[in-house]
Structures are given as structure tokens and as C-alpha cells.
């Protein structure tokens, strides 16, 4: 009895509505004042003001809370007198604005519960009009409550855009099915697909712990399916790969390696050649980072062999082959197997050259491999060979993203260092500016732009040398809090002037026309408010 009274006391939204109705219609007080149960009091009040089924109508409407008037009236008229809706609006229990009907007291959404079937029917009609994420989630919630599990499962599996709201619905669907063996058995394979779908959505939205939980359940479900149908081993292999990626992301490297191995083993047995190359690439990179170089070498060589064969048959597979070769080249250099580095780079370069003319989207891939081979030649002292490769890259300059430009500028600067110091300094300056811009825009931490600015300051002349010195000094002082200043008496351009004036709390008009200008603008933009804030504090003190 005490529990019932406590429950009644919690229904403040219902009590507030009853009180509002008593204030508007004083004669209700003697009819409901002695009723302790808020819901019963509301029922009696609505019977007096509207119709006998008005309370049930409101209970059915409450979970919707805000509805399209015309759809609501059409759906609810199958169960209720159409006049009830208009009467509830007339007495102020519901509010109508334009074509929208809503609950003025939002707590009623949680405190009143009616027939989920009619709520599901309402949202199904709304989806026919506008099939957006909100409408889909609302229908799925109502369908689960109404026991329309098959329909909810089919619709849920069609959703490809992960969101927190959809994941919440998926978790509700999971709990509903998992707690009912009869429903689970009736779904058959779809149950495993539901769990996999939830796991993937959790991973996509960064919900790592939830993703692991559902992947583990899904893996067991697909193991059970594979015992009955060997073809489902392919699904199991993909799931293991996804779980391995999750563990890699979570820095649980041993767990990641174990699941990559398991996935790769199944894919070999099932002849999943293309998928296997993807897993081997991921496993190879993981092993490289873990310093398991021999295992990394085996994985990347096997992947390269597969992808080379795929690339020969289908030109669209060439970028994947290039990616593997680049990783393999890094590993070979680490292992001092330089002949193998050159061999694999040359092979993929030939392929990329053949298709770059008709497939310009592959030019960045070609430039990357050319630059990697140029780096090898520079390290071996084969500067003429390196220069030819960099000259080829320069032909594609306008097609290249900033990170590739930065790296080939660095190589060009190294090549020019013993031939033309001024030109070398200019390219060190260009690469330094790009490296800093990438750091600021994307958190790109390599290479060391301070070192590159120092090289530019040393090798370049006049304004470029001065600009490099000013940029290096400003970055050290305002980003890394190292008390330093550029040398006195140096020459500099408007880029340097912009930064020096910002360091004094002064602004100036400046038009960005290059990556180097963008660097000066970024630095000045960052330090000007800091300097001015410090000046204001000094004046106040």
C-alpha cells in the first residue's frame, strides 16, 4: 500500500494537469478532490470535460507527445470517436499550433502509457510521409513495445547511418529478443545479424566497450551458424577482423593480433583472397609497430603478392597494391634490405604510370611511391637518380595534397643542398610551412618543422631566411614557451612583418596567396589575442 502511495506521489505531471483543470473548471473539485490516485482523478476529470474514452485516448497519445494533427486524427479515429481529439484541444489538455498537436506538460510522456500498437501505427504512417532518422527510431521503439519484432528487426537491419538514438533502440531490441528464447529461435539467422549490426554501429560511433560486448556475442552466434552452414565462416572471419580493429583502436595489441590471425586463417581456408589482403595489411602494420619484423614481413609480402595479382586483372586494385608496397618498403628499409625496397617500388611505379594518364585520381599514389624511392636514393647517395624522380613529381604538383607536397619538397631540398643553397633553403621553407600548417589543421606531428625552419634560415637568403627565423622564433615562444627572439638586423617580407606586429599586439591587413602566407597568417592569428590579453592584464595591474 505504501508503495502504491509513493508511485502516486511521483506522478507530478498528472497531478499538475488535474490541478490546472480544477482551476479552469471549478466544479471538478468536488468530484476529484477526495481521489488519492492521480490517474483516477484525471480519468474522472476527462470523462466530465470530454468523453468516456478521453483518458484512454490521452494515454495512447502521451508516448507520441507531439504529432501531425491530420495523421493522428486519421489513425486514432480507428479506435476512438474523432471528436475526442478536438475536445482535448478545446479544453487545453492538448495544444494545437498549425498542423502540430503537442502535450503542454511534457512529464505526461513518461507518466502515461497506453496501447503501443496504435503508437506504432501512427509512426508507421509518419514514416510514409517522412522517413527520417527520428521517425524510424520512434517507430522502432513503438514496434518493439507492441511486440512487432519481425518488422522491427527488418527495419533496423536496413539502417546504415549509426547514431546514439539508433544504438539505444538496437540495445532495446537486443534485450527484448535475448530475454525471450522463443522469439530468438523464430528469428533464426537474423538474430546474429542484429547483434552484428549493433556491434558495428557502436564501433562506428566510438562506443568501444559496448562494441566489444556485442562483437563477442555476435561471434558466438556466427560460430553456431557456421556449425550448420560452413559458408557462414566468411561472416565469422569478417567479424573477427572488425573485433581485431576495435582492439587495435583500444591499444589492446595482443588481443588485436590474435583476432587478426584467426580471421586470416579462416579467410585462407575459405578462399577469401581480396579480404585476406586487407587483414594481412592491418596485421602487418600492427606487427611493424610491435617490432615483430619477421611476422610483419611475412604478412605484407603475402598481401603484396595477392594485390599485385589483383592489380594485373583490375586497374582499380592498383592503389591498394601501392599502399601495401609503400608499407613493405618502409619495413625493408628498417631491415636494411634495400635492393628489395627498390624492386618493389619500381614495380608499382610502372603500374601507376600506365594508368595515371587516364586516372588522375591515382597521381597522388604515384607521387608517393616516387618520393619514397627518391628518399631511398638520397640515403644511398644516388642524388641524380633521386633528382629525376623528384622532377617527375614536380610535373604533378597541382594534383597533390599538402602532405605529399611537403615530403617531396623536403627531398628536393636535400638534393639541392650541395648544388644551390638558396634554392634548397626555399624548399626547406616551403616544406616547413606545409608541415606546420598540417600540424595546426590536422594534428600532423611529423616531420619536425622547427628543424626545417632552421635549415631554411641557414641556407636561404634575404627575406626567406628572415621569415624562417621569425616563424621559428614565434612558434618556439608562443607555442612551446621557449624564450627566444629572431636575430637582429634580418630582412623579412610582409609575412615576417605580420608576425612581428602581432607579437606587439598590432594587426595589419594581409592577403593570403600561398601556403607560406597561410603559415604567417595562422601564427599571427594565434598570437595576437594572447599578446593583447597580456597587455590588458598588465594595464589593469
Residue pairs with C-beta under 8 A, 6 or more apart in sequence:
5 36
8 36
8 37
8 38
8 39
11 38
11 39
11 111
12 107
13 105
13 106
13 107
13 108
13 110
13 111
14 38
14 39
14 41
14 42
14 107
14 108
14 111
14 112
15 38
15 41
16 105
16 107
17 42
17 93
17 105
17 108
18 32
18 38
18 41
18 42
18 45
20 92
21 28
21 45
21 49
21 91
21 93
22 28
22 29
22 32
22 33
22 45
24 91
24 92
25 48
25 49
25 91
28 45
28 48
28 49
31 44
31 45
31 48
32 41
32 44
32 45
35 41
35 44
39 55
39 112
42 55
42 58
43 55
46 54
46 55
46 58
46 88
46 93
47 54
47 55
49 87
49 91
49 93
50 84
50 87
50 88
50 91
50 93
51 81
51 83
51 84
51 87
53 80
53 81
53 84
54 84
54 87
54 88
56 80
56 114
57 76
57 80
57 84
57 85
57 88
58 88
58 93
58 94
58 108
58 112
58 114
59 112
59 113
59 114
59 115
60 76
60 79
60 114
60 115
60 118
60 119
61 67
61 72
61 76
61 94
61 101
61 103
61 114
62 103
62 108
62 109
62 111
62 112
62 113
62 114
63 109
63 112
63 113
63 114
63 116
63 119
63 142
64 72
64 119
64 122
64 123
64 138
65 102
65 103
65 106
65 108
65 109
66 100
66 101
66 102
66 103
67 100
67 101
67 102
67 122
68 99
68 100
68 101
68 126
68 129
69 85
69 96
69 99
69 100
69 101
70 99
71 122
71 125
71 126
71 129
72 85
72 101
72 122
73 82
73 85
74 125
75 118
75 121
75 122
75 125
76 82
76 84
76 85
76 118
76 122
78 118
79 115
79 118
85 94
85 101
88 94
89 95
89 96
89 101
92 104
93 104
94 101
94 102
94 103
94 104
95 101
95 102
95 103
95 104
96 102
103 109
115 146
116 142
116 145
116 146
116 147
117 146
119 142
119 145
119 146
120 139
120 142
120 143
120 145
120 146
120 148
122 142
123 135
123 138
123 139
123 142
124 139
126 135
126 138
126 139
127 135
127 136
127 139
133 161
133 163
133 165
133 166
134 165
136 155
136 159
136 166
137 165
137 166
137 168
137 169
139 155
140 152
140 155
140 156
140 169
140 173
141 169
141 172
143 149
143 151
143 152
143 155
144 152
144 169
144 172
144 173
144 176
149 173
149 176
149 177
149 183
149 187
150 186
150 187
152 173
153 173
153 177
153 187
153 190
153 194
156 166
156 169
156 170
156 173
156 194
156 197
157 190
157 193
157 194
157 197
159 166
159 197
162 200
162 201
162 202
162 204
162 205
163 205
164 205
166 201
167 198
167 201
167 202
167 205
167 207
167 210
170 194
170 197
170 198
170 201
171 198
171 210
173 194
173 198
174 194
174 195
174 198
174 214
176 183
177 183
177 184
177 187
177 191
177 194
178 184
184 191
187 194
189 225
189 232
191 221
192 218
192 221
192 222
192 224
192 225
192 235
195 214
195 217
195 218
195 221
196 214
196 215
196 218
196 221
196 222
196 235
196 239
198 214
199 211
199 213
199 214
199 215
199 217
199 218
199 239
199 242
200 211
200 242
202 208
202 210
202 211
202 214
203 211
203 215
203 242
203 245
203 246
208 246
208 249
208 250
211 246
212 243
212 246
212 247
212 250
215 239
215 242
215 243
215 246
216 243
218 239
219 236
219 239
219 240
219 243
222 232
222 235
222 236
222 239
223 236
225 232
225 235
226 232
226 233
226 235
226 236
233 266
233 269
233 270
234 266
234 267
234 270
234 272
236 266
237 263
237 266
237 267
237 270
237 272
237 275
238 263
238 275
240 259
240 260
240 262
240 263
240 266
241 259
241 260
241 263
241 275
241 278
241 279
241 282
243 259
244 255
244 256
244 257
244 258
244 259
244 260
244 263
244 279
244 282
244 283
245 256
245 282
247 253
247 255
247 256
247 259
248 256
248 282
248 286
253 286
253 289
253 290
256 286
257 283
257 286
257 287
257 290
260 279
260 282
260 283
260 286
261 283
263 279
264 276
264 279
264 280
264 283
266 272
267 273
267 275
267 276
267 279
268 276
273 306
273 310
274 306
274 310
276 303
276 306
277 302
277 303
277 306
277 307
277 310
277 320
277 324
280 299
280 300
280 302
280 303
280 306
281 299
281 300
281 303
281 323
281 324
281 327
283 295
283 299
284 296
284 297
284 299
284 300
284 303
284 327
284 328
284 331
285 296
285 327
286 296
287 293
287 295
287 296
287 299
288 296
288 327
288 330
288 331
288 334
293 331
293 334
293 335
296 331
297 328
297 331
297 335
300 324
300 327
300 328
300 331
301 328
303 324
304 321
304 324
304 325
304 328
304 344
307 317
307 320
307 321
307 324
308 321
308 347
310 317
310 320
310 321
311 317
311 318
311 320
311 321
311 351
315 355
315 359
318 348
318 351
318 352
318 355
318 362
318 365
319 362
319 365
321 348
321 351
322 348
322 351
322 352
322 365
322 366
322 368
322 369
323 365
325 344
325 345
325 347
325 348
325 369
326 368
326 369
326 372
328 344
329 341
329 344
329 345
329 372
329 373
329 376
330 372
332 338
332 340
332 341
332 344
333 341
333 376
338 376
338 380
341 373
341 376
342 373
342 376
345 369
345 372
345 373
345 376
346 373
348 369
349 366
349 369
349 370
349 373
352 362
352 365
352 366
352 369
353 366
355 362
356 362
356 363
356 366
360 399
363 396
363 399
363 400
364 399
364 400
364 401
364 404
366 396
367 393
367 396
367 399
367 400
367 404
367 408
368 404
370 389
370 390
370 392
370 393
370 408
371 389
371 390
371 393
371 404
371 407
371 408
371 411
373 389
374 386
374 389
374 390
374 393
374 408
374 411
375 386
375 411
377 383
377 385
377 386
377 389
378 386
378 411
378 414
378 415
383 415
383 418
386 411
386 415
387 415
390 408
390 411
390 412
390 415
393 400
393 408
394 408
394 412
397 405
400 408
402 434
402 437
402 438
402 515
403 434
403 438
403 444
405 430
405 434
406 430
406 431
406 434
406 435
406 438
406 447
407 431
409 427
409 428
409 430
409 431
409 434
410 427
410 428
410 431
410 447
410 452
412 427
413 424
413 425
413 427
413 428
413 431
413 455
414 424
416 423
416 424
416 427
417 424
417 459
421 459
421 460
422 459
422 460
422 461
424 455
424 459
425 455
425 456
425 457
425 458
425 459
425 460
425 461
425 464
425 465
425 468
426 456
426 460
426 464
428 452
428 453
428 455
428 456
428 459
428 460
428 468
429 452
429 453
429 456
429 460
429 464
429 467
429 468
429 516
430 515
430 516
431 447
431 452
432 449
432 452
432 453
432 455
432 456
432 468
432 471
433 449
433 471
433 515
433 516
433 518
433 519
434 515
435 444
435 446
435 447
435 448
435 449
435 452
436 449
436 471
436 475
436 519
436 522
437 515
437 518
437 519
437 522
438 444
439 445
439 449
440 522
449 475
450 472
450 475
450 476
453 468
453 469
453 471
453 472
453 475
454 468
454 472
456 464
456 465
456 468
457 465
457 468
457 469
457 472
458 465
459 465
460 468
462 491
463 491
463 492
463 493
463 496
464 493
465 490
465 491
466 486
466 490
466 491
466 492
466 493
466 496
467 492
467 493
467 495
467 496
467 516
467 520
469 486
469 487
469 490
470 486
470 490
470 492
470 495
470 496
470 499
470 500
471 495
471 496
471 499
471 519
471 520
471 523
472 486
473 484
473 485
473 486
474 499
474 503
474 523
474 527
475 523
476 482
476 484
477 483
477 484
477 485
477 503
478 503
478 523
478 526
478 527
478 530
479 526
492 500
494 510
494 520
495 516
495 517
495 519
495 520
496 520
497 508
498 508
498 510
498 520
498 521
498 524
499 520
499 523
499 524
499 527
501 507
501 508
501 524
502 523
502 524
502 525
502 527
502 528
502 531
503 527
503 531
504 531
505 528
505 531
505 532
505 535
507 528
510 517
510 520
510 521
510 524
511 517
512 518
512 521
